[in-house]
């Protein structure tokens, strides 16, 4: 695909323009190498679907999710209020993010602090674009592949979204193999509640290893998720389980590769 420029809200504001949607990149999507690939893939998909979008760039701060989950409400509110001031100054009304943690915080916890927006997870927006005919996805590389989908806690049990990612996999014509614990009964990857940033507590097994066992039990060719935290934990869990590494991929990467963007 031809290279393209992703504008910042500051650039568009200076031109008197307003994008259709703000892409909230998030900390992982900005700094984690694996998650940055997802950021680029999703931006390519939006560009192909002719969605007018922008990012905040250096004006984007952490949503405050890790601070809140770790019990630091004061720091959370400081971070949230700073972001809300920025978003409101630009007149942002619609936000999309590839991180369920950002999605949950922006959607459910910012409104009480004055930040009221329509917030979508990237799988939800991609599903909308498919239904509107703005995005066309065909099987390609993943047609007939055995794929199991891990439901991120903050997307599934936290916000009730189970269908959007599976609809996307159906469009890729993949063979979806459900784990024993999926959808409402899904098993956490072990990163939530700020656990990603600390050493595991004593127990019989690390949660990410246990979840990787459950995923590998259905003999997938690809393990798919839609969360940068889950991606990290499951990738490490799979490495700990076997010598032959089964790829763990975000759904945006599957679409990018299927469409050869």
C-alpha positions in Angstrom: 0.0 0.0 0.0 1.1 3.6 -0.7 2.4 5.3 2.4 0.0 7.9 3.9 0.0 10.6 6.6 -1.9 10.2 9.8 -2.8 13.7 11.0 -3.0 14.9 14.6 -6.0 16.6 16.0 -3.9 19.8 16.3 -3.1 19.7 12.6 -6.7 19.3 11.6 -7.9 21.9 14.1 -5.5 24.4 12.6 -7.1 23.7 9.2 -10.6 24.1 10.6 -11.3 20.4 10.0 -12.9 17.7 12.2 -12.2 14.0 11.6 -14.9 11.3 11.5 -13.3 9.6 14.4 -10.3 9.9 16.9 -8.0 6.9 17.0 -6.9 6.5 20.6 -3.6 4.7 20.3 -3.0 4.0 24.0 0.3 3.3 25.8 0.8 -0.2 24.5 0.0 0.8 21.0 2.5 3.6 21.2 5.4 2.0 22.9 5.2 -1.8 22.9 6.7 -3.3 19.7 4.1 -6.0 19.1 1.2 -3.5 19.8 2.7 -0.9 17.5 2.3 -3.4 14.6 -1.4 -3.5 15.5 -1.6 0.3 15.5 -0.1 0.5 12.0 -2.3 -2.3 10.7 -5.4 -0.7 12.0 -4.4 2.7 10.6 -3.9 1.0 7.2 -7.4 -0.5 7.4 -9.0 2.8 8.3 -7.2 4.5 5.4 -8.3 1.8 2.9 -11.9 2.1 4.2 -11.7 5.9 3.6 -12.4 6.7 7.2 -11.4 10.2 8.2 -9.4 9.8 11.4 -6.8 11.5 13.5 -4.7 10.9 16.6 -3.7 13.1 19.5 0.0 12.3 19.1 2.1 13.7 22.0 -1.1 15.2 23.5 -2.5 11.7 24.4 -1.8 10.6 27.9 -2.5 7.3 29.7 -6.2 6.9 30.3 -5.4 6.1 34.0 -6.5 2.5 33.9 -3.4 1.0 35.5 -3.4 3.6 38.2 -7.1 3.0 39.0 -6.8 -0.8 39.0 -3.8 -0.5 41.3 -5.8 1.6 43.7 -4.5 5.0 43.0 -7.7 6.9 42.4 -6.0 10.3 42.8 -3.6 9.6 40.0 -6.3 8.2 37.8 -8.4 11.3 38.1 -5.5 13.5 37.4 -4.7 11.6 34.2 -8.4 11.3 33.2 -9.2 15.0 33.7 -6.1 16.0 31.7 -7.2 13.8 28.7 -10.8 15.0 29.0 -9.8 18.6 28.8 -7.8 17.8 25.6 -10.6 15.8 24.0 -13.3 18.4 24.8 -11.1 21.3 23.6 -11.0 19.5 20.2 -14.7 18.7 20.2 -14.1 15.0 20.0 -17.4 12.9 19.9 -16.3 9.5 18.6 -13.3 7.5 19.7 -11.9 4.1 18.6 -9.2 2.2 20.3 -7.6 -1.2 19.9 -7.1 -1.6 23.7 -10.0 -3.0 25.7 -8.5 -1.4 28.8 -8.6 2.1 27.2 -12.0 1.2 25.7 -13.5 0.4 29.1 -12.1 3.4 30.9 -13.0 5.9 28.2 -16.5 4.4 27.8 -17.5 3.8 31.4 -15.4 5.9 33.7 -14.8 9.2 31.9 -18.5 10.2 31.6 -18.7 10.9 35.4 -15.7 13.2 35.1 -17.1 15.2 32.2 -15.9 13.1 29.3 -18.9 11.8 27.3 -18.1 10.2 24.0 -19.1 7.4 21.7 -16.4 4.9 22.3 -15.8 1.9 20.1 -13.4 -1.0 20.3 -11.6 -1.5 17.0 -13.4 -4.8 16.3 -16.7 -3.0 16.7 -15.8 -0.3 14.2 -14.4 -2.9 11.7 -17.7 -4.8 11.9 -19.6 -1.6 11.2 -17.4 -0.8 8.2 -18.0 -4.3 6.8 -21.8 -4.0 7.3 -21.7 -0.5 5.6 -19.7 -1.9 2.7 -16.8 0.4 3.3 -14.5 -2.5 4.0 -14.3 -5.7 2.2 -12.6 -8.7 3.8 -12.0 -12.1 2.1 -10.4 -15.2 3.5 -7.0 -15.0 1.8 -4.3 -16.4 4.0 -6.6 -17.5 6.8 -9.4 -19.2 4.8 -10.0 -22.6 6.5 -7.4 -22.1 9.2 -8.2 -23.4 12.7 -8.5 -20.3 14.8 -9.4 -19.9 18.4 -10.4 -16.5 19.8 -9.5 -15.4 23.4 -12.1 -13.0 24.8 -10.4 -10.1 26.5 -12.0 -9.5 29.9 -12.7 -5.8 29.4 -14.2 -6.4 26.0 -16.3 -9.5 26.8 -17.3 -9.8 30.4 -16.7 -6.1 31.1 -18.7 -4.7 28.2 -20.6 -7.6 26.7 -19.0 -7.6 23.3 -18.5 -11.2 22.0 -19.9 -11.1 18.5 -17.8 -8.4 16.7 -14.5 -10.2 16.7 -16.1 -13.5 15.7 -18.0 -11.8 12.8 -14.7 -10.6 11.5 -13.2 -14.1 11.7 -16.2 -15.4 9.8 -15.5 -12.9 7.0 -12.0 -14.3 6.9 -13.6 -17.7 6.3 -11.6 -19.2 9.2 -12.7 -22.3 11.1 -13.5 -20.9 14.5 -12.7 -23.4 17.3 -14.0 -22.3 20.7 -12.0 -23.0 23.8 -13.7 -24.8 26.7 -13.8 -21.5 28.5 -14.9 -18.8 26.1 -17.4 -15.9 25.9 -19.1 -15.3 29.3 -17.0 -18.1 30.8 -13.7 -16.9 29.4 -10.5 -17.1 31.4 -8.4 -14.0 32.1 -4.9 -13.8 30.5 -3.5 -12.7 33.9 -2.6 -9.1 32.9 -5.7 -7.2 34.2 -5.9 -5.2 37.4 -2.4 -3.8 36.7 -1.0 -7.4 37.2 1.0 -7.0 34.0 3.3 -4.6 35.8 4.1 -6.7 38.8 5.6 -10.1 39.6 3.0 -12.9 40.0 1.8 -13.9 43.4 2.4 -17.4 44.8 0.1 -20.1 43.5 -0.1 -23.4 41.7 0.4 -21.9 38.2 0.8 -18.6 36.4 -2.6 -17.6 34.9 -1.1 -16.9 31.4 0.3 -20.4 31.3 -3.0 -21.9 32.3 -4.8 -19.9 29.6 -2.2 -20.9 27.0 -2.8 -24.5 27.9 -6.6 -24.0 27.3 -5.9 -22.4 23.9 -3.5 -25.1 22.8 -5.9 -27.8 23.8 -8.1 -27.1 20.8 -5.1 -27.5 18.5 -5.4 -24.1 16.7 -3.2 -22.9 13.9 -3.5 -19.3 15.1 -4.6 -17.9 18.5 -6.4 -14.6 18.0 -7.2 -11.9 20.5 -8.0 -8.2 20.4 -6.0 -6.7 23.3 -2.3 -5.8 23.6 -2.1 -7.1 27.2 -3.7 -10.4 26.2 -1.3 -10.6 23.2 1.7 -10.3 25.4 0.5 -12.7 28.1 -0.6 -15.4 25.6 2.5 -15.1 23.5 4.6 -15.7 26.6 2.3 -18.5 27.8 2.6 -20.4 24.4 6.3 -20.1 24.5 6.4 -21.7 27.9 4.2 -24.6 26.7 5.8 -26.0 23.6 8.7 -25.8 21.2 6.5 -25.3 18.1 5.2 -21.8 18.5 1.6 -21.1 17.5 1.3 -17.5 16.5 -0.8 -15.2 18.7 -2.2 -12.3 16.7 -4.5 -9.3 17.0 -7.5 -9.5 14.7 -6.4 -6.3 12.9 -3.2 -8.0 11.8 -5.2 -10.9 10.4 -7.2 -8.5 8.3 -4.1 -6.6 7.2 -2.4 -9.8 6.1 -5.5 -11.2 4.5 -5.9 -8.1 2.4 -2.2 -7.7 1.8 -2.3 -4.0 2.8 
